[in-house]
Amino acid sequence: MKESEKLSLVRDEPWLENFADKIWERHQGFKTALREIEEFSGNILEFSRIHEFYGVHFESWRNGWVYREWAPAAEQLYFFGDFNNWDRQSHPMKKSHRGDWEIFLPFDQYKNSFTHGSKVKVHVVGANGASDRIPAYIRRAVQDEKNHDFAGQLWFESKFEWTDQSYSPQDSLSQPLIYECHVGMAQESPKVGSYREFEENILPRIKEAGYNTIQLMAVMEHPYYGSFGYHISNFFASSSRFGTPEDLKSLVNKAHEMGIAVVMDIVHSHAIKNTNEGLNEFDGSDHQYFHAGPKGYHEGWDSKVFDYGKWEVKQFLLSNIRYWLEEFHFDGFRFDGVTSIMYQHHGLFMDFDNVDLYFDSQVDEQAIIYLKLANKLIHDFKKGSISIAEDVSGMPGLSRKIEDGGIGFDFRMAMGVPDFWIKTLKHKKDEEWDMFELWHELTNRPQNEKSITYAESHDQALVGDKTLAFRLMDKEMYFSMSVLEQNLVVDRGVALHKLIRMITFSLGGEGYLNFIGNEFGHPEWIDFPREGNDWSYQHARRQWSLADDPLLKYAQLNAWDQAMIQLATHDHVLSAPHARQLFLDPDKKIIAYERANLVFVFSFHPTESYSGFSVHVPKASSYQLILNSDDETFGGFNRIDSSIDYLVNEHQCIQLYIPSRTVQILRGTNKS
């Protein structure tokens, strides 16, 4: 057997045999990179502690503060801020042969001026001129309310008292039920919500809903609120607009006390191009943290692209991972823009319809190695930690173990699923829905790679696009959602909203994700304050009162979501093997399948209902209906009798009444 054929990724996926040597080369490239790290630092955990060297730190053995910065191309650095009345020249820094700059401030001399809450910057003189910058490893950055200028802020708070020592994210790792959320827009009031408000008002809702994981967006500091947290300026700073670092720690701590894992949306795919707030041209060159020239610019995102093969950049990014895991007790990460990281074309205008595209010259092999190192670090640092990749390309082995020849993520986002639902709702009438296509889209994933499935993405909720609920019901959501009235558009929308989410959840992956508010069909889009809307917060919030009102169908959709998540928790639906098809009729638009010893029977037919319909089932004496979307509690019409036991006949079938646009979930029993 050739060395390249020893990797189980190649053995399990025969279609990759022609690329076995390339996969082996990637594996060896990772091993070489890891060996270099281990020879330098002992292990990757020690290598990822560079944030303890750079930045501002108190050194007790010297009795003072030291500030260090890596800026090899700079001609001179000056440290300045409140402590020296913003004098750009009075505190020059000294440069080492490695390109590190350093200055020491004795405690006795600066104890009254270099204090908690003081603001600081670094004045950099380089080939691009002289400019005021924020230290690259700053732990907190704040914006002046008057001139809107960002500056670094010293943060010397006392140590946070954690009480989550007994918590383990292991249960969340086995079956992630993810509630994706944005702290700032999570409150009903038209304002920027805080970490504390989220902890007090939203965490209890998530717990009640049954989700075992939250995915926090927009945690890393970003100058423009409307970027949704994806144009990062300060990688080691939690966003100050939501509160203090201690407030964020309190949120994570409380989530852990509730048994909820906290995953951070980490953005290592690009960085803001701003020079005032970010890393771009920090030392005067265009190639310190990023690729030089056009290669370092992302046209689609108007941002900068990291040079993942550069030693100092790898250390910066890996240290950033350890920092969030260690300092804030995050349980893992959802990596944004993994497609952009892995390919030099960043996935722009690509269909990925040819296997060669996963291994050609446009793949950034150094970026692949970085992702493997990142996953090695995450899983070495914290047992049970979770890593999720957002990738649209379908890179083989993305969520396979590194030793298998994979890239090491625990899960990949099933990004094709929400796209499928958009295309279906936009371009097909109800009677044109293709059941074979539906089955294929939701089951076409690697057997040995785990996926996080979701019916709609957060991008669909943004202004200019539409959520599933809004596509289904449009303006009727504003006028016709009362349970006391009937509206054909709303009836259709509520029914399909439930079916789409249940079939996506139960068929499409090994984990499930919902974006905040979508579970109850939040009626409005997201539009962050900007000049075009007069800086309004009207659409940058969540209207929880709609889901809390028993006279509105939003409450019924919310109840369905809770029942769905409870089903996953009780029967371990997503940790069960892939579903097994029991029946599919393209004309009657009925799909039945078994997963986790449950039988799911869907009817997507817009008008027809069927009596005495035979469905083949796994071996059991009888079946009980445990959940159905036609229950009045969930906005249905109570056409199904939930008290009936369905006996299995000699043909291994049960006979059901299947109303139009419904789903029934049944559990086998041994009753005769």
Helices and strands as residue ranges (DSSP letters): G 3-6, H 8-12, G 14-19, H 20-41, H 44-47, G 50-52, E 55-59, E 64-70, E 76-81, G 82-84, E 94-95, E 100-106, H 107-110, E 119-126, E 129-133, E 141-143, E 150-153, H 170-174, E 177-182, G 183-185, H 195-197, I 198-202, H 203-209, E 213-217, E 220-221, G 225-227, E 234-238, G 240-242, H 245-257, E 261-266, G 293-296, E 297-298, E 303-304, H 311-328, E 332-335, H 338-342, G 355-358, H 365-381, E 386-389, G 402-404, E 411-413, H 416-427, G 430-432, H 435-443, E 451-453, G 458-461, H 468-473, H 476-479, H 488-507, E 511-515, G 518-520, G 531-533, H 544-548, H 553-571, E 580-585, E 590-595, E 598-603, E 610-616, E 622-628, G 632-634, E 645-647, E 653-658, E 662-669
